[in-house]
């Protein structure tokens, strides 16, 4: 699974503005599970296979695993530019 820093980076790349669930995740770590998954799903529908799609699928898994939550302390310190790896196990 991706790290908190990777989740923050990916959400910041794909958010749809200040009122979006992915913006909330990117800026504070808060997760509105249903809205975040809806936003990710909309983006995935417009993409073919590839690195970007892999990142969005990893972000979807991250939000499903983390679940609904409020803002995370010190979230602004987290950032991870490393690529999303595929675990085939």
PyMOL commands that set and color helices and strands:
alter all, ss='L'
color gray80, all
select helices_A, chain A and resi 4-14+21-28+33-45+51-66+75-77
alter helices_A, ss='H'
color red, helices_A
deselect
rebuild
show_as cartoon
